[in-house]
Structures are given as C-alpha cells and as structure tokens.
Amino acid sequence: MFYRECGNYKDSYASDMAIFPIPLDQYGFIIMMIFAFLVIPLTASDYWLSNIMIPFYCFGLSAIGLNILAGYAGQISIGHAAFMAVGAYASLILYGRYGIPLIPSILGGGLISSAVGTIFGLPSLRIKGFYLAIATLASQFIIQWIIVHWQWVSGGVFGTVETPDMQIFGLLINTPVKKYFLTLGWVVVLAIVAKNLVRGQLGRNWQAIRDVDYAAEIIGVNLYKDKLIAFAVSTFYAGISGSLITFCYYGAANIEEFHVMVSFALLGMIIIGGLGTILGSFFGAGFFVLLPIGINQVLGNFMAVVPSEILSNLEAIIFGGLIVLFLIVEPYGMARLWHTIKDKMRLWPFPY
C-alpha cells in the first residue's frame, strides 16, 4: 500500500519526466547508494571487494554500453570485449608511459576506444542484422590481432603490461577499498549519464531506429549520425570498463582477458538482464558474476564423492540450463520481471 502513484501530483514537465516518479523509488535509490558507499566497504571482506564487487561493477558498466547499442539502437555487436581491450591498453599507456593523471587517463582510454568503435561502426550505415553481427565479430579478431602483434602496445604475442602504482592527487590507490570506491564512482556517474541519455531526444531516436529504421528516417531521424553516435557511446563505456577492470581487478593488461567469449558473455548479460534497460545491465552482470560462484560453493560439498572433471562440466551444464530456463520463463529479462513486480505493487491489494 506504500507503492502508490495516487496523490503524487505532477505540476511541471520536470516532475512528469523524473527518473523516479514515485517517492518510494527515490527512497529505494538513496538506500541503495548508502548501501553501496557505506555498508559494503565497511562490512565486506577484501575478497568480496576485489573479486566480486569490482568485476560486477565493471561488467555492468560494459553491459550498459552494449545495451545502448543493441537494446536501444538495435545494432548487434559481438566484438564488445575488443573495445574494452582498446580502453585498457590506451589508459595504461597514457598513465604509465606519458605520466598523464589517472582520471584523465581512464577518460582518454574511453575516448580512444570510442574513436575506434566509431570506425568499426561504419558498416552499420549499409548493413544490419546478422551481417552487422558478423562485421562486429570481425572487429574482435582485427583488434585482437593488432594488439598482439603491435609490440609498442602490448610488448609482443605473450606480452603483459603491468599496471603501475595508482595515485589520485597524491593519494595512493593500493587497497581493495580504495579501488572499490574508484570503480563505484565511475559506475554511478556513467550510469546516471546513460539513464538520462536514453530518456532524451537521442534515446528516442535510437529506439525509433531499433523498431523500424526506414520509418524513423521518414520522420526526420538521421540514421547515419545516430547510428555512429550509438557506436561511439557504446564503445566509450566499454573503454572505461576495460580501463577500470585492468587497473582495479586484473592488475595488468593481457589480451587473453578480452577474448571473444567475453563478448558473448556481455551479450548474454543484456539478454538475461533485459534489453533496452539500464537496470537490466546490472541484473545481467550480477547473474553472470555471482551465479557461478554460488554453483561452485554448492558443488564444492560433493568434491569428495564426485570426480572433479565431472563437477567442472556439471557447473557449465547447470549454468547453461538456468539461462535457458530463465529465458523460457521470462524472455524479456530480469528487468521486465522487476517491472512486473512493481506493477503488481501498484495494484495490491486492489485487483482493479
């Protein structure tokens, strides 16, 4: 009975277009921010901060970028991990070799990744659907080959670029808590930017292109410009995510961490979480990061009875089966399921 719109009068355009039109949503967001900025850093162990929360935030941020491209603009991409690699190597070179401060280096990694993504987005002006997916898959292998064989970037085929000590205004970022706050700050800011971006004119243009592109062009949408902007914004988020996961989680840039299966995993995140929703990107990232850990914890109790090679395959079977089951039960993703729950709360206990 607390989750109601009745009595919440909207007397301005700003209140009508608010991100959280219901007060309980606003309170829930504030509580979530308090939990993320205070409760988790104070209570979570270093393992949880370093190996669970930081990759969850990074993959969630990358999934936001892919969701902008595929969920909102309708442009399929299967090479998203390659643009994460571009951002990772670019930020490391800017920070480690040229001495640019950490925050501008991470931002520079995102901008360089955005420029590369715009170039590989040019085929979207002429092709779409399955053919565009193959073109973006080609970008994965092209970028991966260039990084591996360009020694100035990666140091060679088996090269690994170590991250130097991180400093922001003289403060050394050398603990899991500090790395957690660095990642969380970027994620919160960019998630809010993405939410407002997709709610504006550009976001409506993307959705029109996604639904019927030739109809969108008839009503005045510039397909060429808006498609390229979608690729630029999407790969910018991928570059920032790649920078953060390299600095705060991996501790080094290695192209093997950004292989094609990561691109497929990111695509699975937005499908499971919900296409065309910012919240669904985090739902999907949480599903892919936390669920395997839970499966491992449960299966670990049977290691004395069942051989390890069977347990490893059983984990993949259970994980894949749960994905298929979830898509059958709720094909529009976890965000749609959450939206359905909120609709039920608006009516409960009155069925009319």
C-alpha atoms as one frame of an Amber mdcrd trajectory, in Angstrom:
protein
   0.000   0.000   0.000   3.052   2.292   0.177   3.886   1.941  -3.520   1.228
   4.221  -4.997   1.024   6.943  -7.620  -2.303   8.271  -6.366  -1.750  11.643
  -4.711   1.613  12.245  -6.369   0.627  15.253  -8.457   2.888  16.365 -11.274
   2.634  20.094 -11.913   5.699  20.580 -14.133   7.489  18.898 -17.022  10.446
  18.152 -14.754   8.311  16.239 -12.252   6.492  14.420 -15.049   9.802  13.264
 -16.613  11.533  12.401 -13.349  13.603   9.220 -13.304  11.843   8.148 -10.106
   8.225   9.401 -10.308   7.152   7.538  -7.163   8.670   8.662  -3.822   9.336
   5.083  -2.736  11.582   4.643  -5.775  13.563   7.717  -4.720  13.944   6.377
  -1.186  14.974   2.993  -2.561  17.680   4.576  -4.718  19.012   6.566  -1.752
  19.116   3.424   0.392  20.894   1.561  -2.398  23.530   4.313  -2.662  24.048
   4.287   1.110  24.432   0.526   0.972  26.952   0.724  -1.892  29.041   3.583
  -0.484  28.920   2.774   3.234  27.650  -0.686   4.137  29.586  -2.759   1.584
  33.007  -1.095   2.144  32.632  -1.365   5.922  31.378  -4.948   6.079  32.647
  -6.798   3.011  35.950  -8.644   3.048  38.827  -7.869   0.705  37.931 -10.959
  -1.314  34.375  -9.751  -1.885  35.512  -6.251  -2.811  38.319  -7.322  -5.146
  36.936 -10.448  -6.774  33.187  -9.958  -6.783  32.044  -6.342  -6.434  34.677
  -4.695  -8.655  34.200  -7.101 -11.630  30.438  -6.870 -11.116  30.550  -3.079
 -11.460  32.958  -3.204 -14.417  30.983  -5.756 -16.389  27.778  -3.926 -15.506
  29.243  -0.727 -16.952  30.338  -2.511 -20.115  26.899  -4.112 -20.392  25.336
  -0.638 -20.215  27.358   0.349 -23.268  26.334  -2.776 -25.166  22.721  -2.269
 -24.099  22.760   1.256 -25.505  23.940  -0.136 -28.833  21.899  -3.342 -29.043
  18.976  -2.737 -26.681  18.190   0.878 -27.538  19.629   1.394 -31.029  19.080
  -2.149 -32.280  22.641  -2.577 -33.610  24.027  -6.019 -32.780  27.664  -6.215
 -31.665  29.683  -9.350 -30.903  33.045  -7.631 -30.514  32.471  -5.577 -27.391
  35.344  -7.134 -25.443  37.812  -5.889 -28.063  36.846  -2.293 -27.322  37.344
  -2.986 -23.627  40.871  -4.073 -24.551  41.438  -0.844 -26.507  40.424   1.210
 -23.479  42.567  -0.898 -21.152  45.765  -0.604 -23.186  45.171   3.051 -24.082
  44.671   4.127 -20.456  47.725   2.139 -19.321  49.900   3.760 -21.991  48.631
   7.236 -21.155  49.167   6.746 -17.430  52.274   4.574 -17.353  54.325   5.922
 -20.268  53.234   9.521 -20.620  52.543  10.347 -16.977  49.012  11.633 -17.511
  46.998  11.600 -14.245  44.860   8.569 -13.568  41.379  10.050 -14.064  42.221
  11.723 -17.428  43.994   8.516 -18.482  40.889   6.424 -17.847  38.792   9.037
 -19.649  41.310   9.043 -22.501  41.060   5.267 -22.755  37.318   5.603 -23.172
  37.675   8.306 -25.825  40.237   6.315 -27.827  38.007   3.257 -27.640  35.097
   5.430 -28.788  37.081   6.629 -31.810  37.996   3.055 -32.759  34.417   1.919
 -32.223  33.105   4.668 -34.490  35.384   3.419 -37.278  34.145  -0.142 -36.895
  30.585   1.190 -36.709  30.760   2.498 -40.275  29.446  -0.805 -41.745  26.191
  -0.227 -39.815  25.385   2.534 -42.306  24.958  -0.067 -45.051  24.249  -3.405
 -43.354  22.220  -4.571 -40.366  21.055  -7.665 -38.538  23.084 -10.835 -38.976
  25.525  -9.183 -41.385  26.300  -6.408 -38.899  26.858  -9.022 -36.185  29.467
 -10.734 -38.370  31.113  -7.369 -39.118  31.411  -6.583 -35.404  32.736 -10.090
 -34.771  35.447  -9.295 -37.315  36.372  -6.233 -35.251  37.069  -8.547 -32.307
  39.656 -10.518 -34.246  41.142  -7.494 -36.033  41.676  -5.517 -32.825  42.953
  -8.584 -31.016  45.476  -9.299 -33.797  46.678  -5.680 -33.892  47.185  -5.517
 -30.126  49.017  -8.843 -30.024  51.384  -8.065 -32.925  51.992  -4.366 -32.236
  54.838  -4.564 -29.736  54.683  -0.874 -28.873  51.224  -1.504 -27.414  51.365
  -4.952 -25.829  55.014  -5.955 -25.861  54.510  -8.879 -28.221  52.497 -12.060
 -28.532  52.957 -13.142 -24.918  53.372  -9.627 -23.554  51.607  -8.407 -20.427
  51.562  -4.740 -19.459  51.658  -4.385 -15.674  49.682  -1.555 -14.096  51.860
   0.981 -12.261  51.014   2.266  -8.798  47.818   4.297  -8.956  47.680   7.774
  -7.471  44.964  10.437  -7.440  46.096  13.851  -6.154  48.931  12.152  -4.310
  46.661   9.559  -2.683  47.918   6.047  -3.348  45.169   3.690  -4.558  46.597
   0.429  -3.263  43.864  -1.237  -1.195  40.713  -3.093  -2.235  38.535  -0.445
  -0.562  40.142   2.418  -2.485  39.918   0.509  -5.761  36.282  -0.257  -4.949
  35.467   3.426  -4.460  37.298   4.361  -7.664  35.269   1.838  -9.647  31.991
   2.680  -7.932  32.415   6.414  -8.548  32.854   5.922 -12.291  29.968   3.461
 -12.484  27.489   5.691 -10.640  28.310   8.771 -12.711  28.225   6.978 -16.056
  25.073   5.026 -15.186  23.249   8.271 -14.369  24.529   9.821 -17.609  23.329
   6.787 -19.580  19.907   6.854 -17.927  19.397  10.492 -18.835  20.840   9.981
 -22.307  18.370   7.264 -23.294  15.461   9.316 -21.920  16.249  12.306 -24.146
  15.825  13.032 -27.824  18.826  10.929 -28.791  17.471   7.940 -26.892  14.101
   8.270 -28.623  15.893   8.422 -31.983  17.742   5.213 -31.136  14.524   3.455
 -30.206  12.895   4.591 -33.434  15.838   3.176 -35.399  15.600  -0.059 -33.437
  11.880  -0.501 -34.127  11.649   0.477 -37.831  14.662   2.254 -39.251  13.125
   3.394 -42.543  10.090   4.780 -40.705  12.453   6.628 -38.361  14.207   8.160
 -41.360  10.860   9.279 -42.804  10.002  11.212 -39.630  13.353  13.017 -39.691
  15.800  10.810 -37.760  19.328  10.977 -39.173  20.161   7.281 -39.350  23.826
   7.717 -40.219  24.599  10.186 -37.455  22.596   8.489 -34.703  23.935   5.010
 -35.508  27.508   6.246 -35.326  26.764   8.092 -32.076  25.371   4.835 -30.661
  28.603   3.033 -31.563  30.691   5.884 -30.147  28.813   5.998 -26.824  28.712
   2.211 -26.506  32.429   1.747 -27.103  33.221   4.690 -24.806  31.555   2.802
 -21.969  33.420  -0.343 -23.000  36.737   1.529 -22.930  36.086   2.954 -19.467
  35.069  -0.503 -18.254  38.218  -2.052 -19.713  40.362   0.583 -18.031  38.734
   0.074 -14.642  38.843  -3.714 -14.728  42.524  -3.594 -15.715  43.566  -1.078
 -13.068  41.368  -2.293 -10.218  40.892  -6.027 -10.826  43.382  -7.709 -13.176
  46.360  -5.520 -12.278  47.741  -5.961 -15.796  46.621  -5.730 -19.408  46.644
  -9.037 -21.233  44.708  -9.589 -24.436  43.681 -13.056 -23.235  41.391 -11.375
 -20.717  39.362  -9.795 -23.535  38.784 -12.745 -25.848  35.680 -13.397 -27.919
  33.928 -15.413 -25.188  33.837 -12.244 -23.065  31.948 -10.567 -25.906  29.436
 -13.420 -25.940  29.151 -13.214 -22.144  28.377  -9.487 -22.361  25.715 -10.202
 -24.971  24.268 -12.815 -22.637  24.247 -10.283 -19.794  21.986  -7.846 -21.591
  19.709 -10.638 -22.847  19.329 -12.135 -19.370  19.145  -8.749 -17.655  16.809
  -7.170 -20.165  17.352  -5.436 -23.488  16.698  -1.717 -23.548  17.065  -1.123
 -19.797  19.941   0.328 -17.775  18.946  -1.651 -14.692  18.910  -4.853 -16.716
  22.613  -4.408 -17.463  23.423  -4.732 -13.756  20.973  -7.596 -13.304  22.698
  -9.472 -16.107  26.177  -8.707 -14.762  25.158  -9.933 -11.334  23.731 -13.104
 -12.866  26.951 -13.913 -14.715  29.326 -12.924 -11.894  27.529 -14.260  -8.818
  25.746 -17.364 -10.087  28.908 -19.360 -10.995  30.306 -18.598  -7.545  27.140
 -19.909  -5.915  27.190 -23.033  -8.079  30.835 -23.646  -7.152  30.055 -23.279
  -3.456  27.232 -25.812  -3.673  29.126 -28.291  -5.849  32.193 -27.987  -3.615
  30.359 -30.024  -0.989  30.359 -33.011  -3.347  34.058 -32.967  -4.267  34.752
 -35.971  -2.012  32.108 -38.038  -3.797  32.075 -36.856  -7.428  35.282 -36.557
  -9.531  36.481 -33.025 -10.220  36.241 -33.322 -14.031  32.542 -34.197 -13.729
  31.961 -31.332 -11.315  33.544 -28.822 -13.716  31.313 -29.957 -16.577  28.312
 -30.106 -14.278  28.813 -26.448 -13.416  28.646 -25.466 -17.095  25.551 -27.638
 -17.604  23.737 -26.127 -14.620  24.724 -22.591 -15.590  23.599 -23.021 -19.199
  20.408 -24.795 -18.157  19.472 -21.962 -15.808  19.991 -19.426 -18.596  17.716
 -21.374 -20.948  15.118 -21.890 -18.204  15.108 -18.206 -17.341  14.684 -17.180
 -20.970  11.713 -19.522 -21.260  10.095 -18.222 -18.075  10.836 -14.529 -18.714
  12.135 -13.916 -22.269  12.301 -10.156 -21.743  14.872 -10.431 -18.987  15.160
  -9.812 -15.276  14.383  -6.109 -15.652  10.990  -6.997 -17.112  10.373  -9.316
 -14.178  11.187  -6.466 -11.782   8.868  -4.155 -13.742   6.069  -6.719 -13.444
   6.588  -6.917  -9.680   6.354  -3.131  -9.409   3.134  -3.140 -11.451   1.685
  -5.689  -9.040   2.707  -3.500  -6.111   0.890  -0.527  -7.637  -2.387  -2.508
  -7.590  -2.034  -4.573  -4.431  -4.262  -5.289  -2.559  -6.864  -3.951  -5.023
  -7.162  -6.003  -8.237  -8.593  -3.176 -10.329
